[in-house]
Amino acid sequence: MPTTPVKFLFVLCIGFLANYSYSQCNSTDNNLQEYTILSHQESVATNIIDEISGLTYNDASEELYVVSDDGKLARRKTNGIWQAISVNDWSGNNCKTNQFGDIEGITYMGHVEANTYRYAIAEERERHITFVTLSTTQTSLSFPTNAYLKFSGISFTEPFCGGNDGIEGLAYDANLNTMYFSTEKNSQSIYSFIVPNNINGQAILPTQIIDLSDISELNTYAIHGMDILPNGNIITLVAKQGPTHVDSGLYDRMMIEFDPCGSILSQKDLEPIIDDSSELEGIAFVNQEICVIGEYGVLYHLGITPIASNPDCENSVIVNGNPIPAGFYKSNMSITSSGLIASSSSVEYSTGYNIDLNSGFEVMPNAEFHAHISGCL
């Protein structure tokens, strides 16, 4: 077992496979309340990028990418060094269909060819999403011709331009080819759509799955970054209203997890774990941690609380089967599973550190599956 404190925290983080997501709603939650430890933090130099507005993680190249509403882009390479990527064709806060505009979000979409990957970029004022490719050695990015989507009833068309309250966060589920995006204020809505095979500047009609402003007990002010969790649910970073902590709570950040049907499953305030969370804009699930970053250029890594072991339980359990027998499976440290949970069957996993759902794991319609990082109960 690792001996340094930081590595030890890594081991204690939830360990689902990054390429797995559930096909059903309300299947399980990632229990955001467990993320109570600030394992470490690092800063991005302002001469590389400042005013950071979005964050994503490429789990294939193991690189982080951030964007700025000042028309900048940067990557964190595997050696920990941040590298600037110059953005060509930037129009500032103007709305141009042949230029980047007010860039607010970015999400990783997948592998294209050797060392080249696809990303989507949110342009706030136009309410467009632009699709780009980047190689791991590329140091500049030009606007791709007509490689964007507009949204009926939401987007603006040149020369008209929206305000600073449009598309803010992006998240892409590669397993379902589904993109999620959020509108920052006013409606505070989150939408989804299937990414079309051909993208040429056309307008499509997205599906609204949740409007946070309608949920009074949340008392939210705005939506910021988003990402897909390993269980297929969506995590979003929101600004709160109300008096808490050192800055009176105005715009303190909170994480919310909801499923693809729009049901809220868990939530977690970021203060006082982070002293002043009000500038945070980007969020990503990275190597079993939740990372957040904002305008000050500080990247925070959040881990979960250690769970005590049970001497009566095995440390590791492997659960396979086609179908997997119904039942409750538990261990101290990890559960590894592949196979099929049949319709009308009920299966539950509980462990302390890792649940690895390998390729081929499938939950059939009308089956019940729950997974918890709650120790050996």
Order of alpha helices (4+ residues) and beta strands (2+ residues): alpha-beta-beta-beta-beta-beta-beta-beta-beta-beta-beta-beta-beta-beta-beta-beta-beta-beta-beta-beta-beta-beta-beta-beta-beta-beta-beta-beta-beta-beta
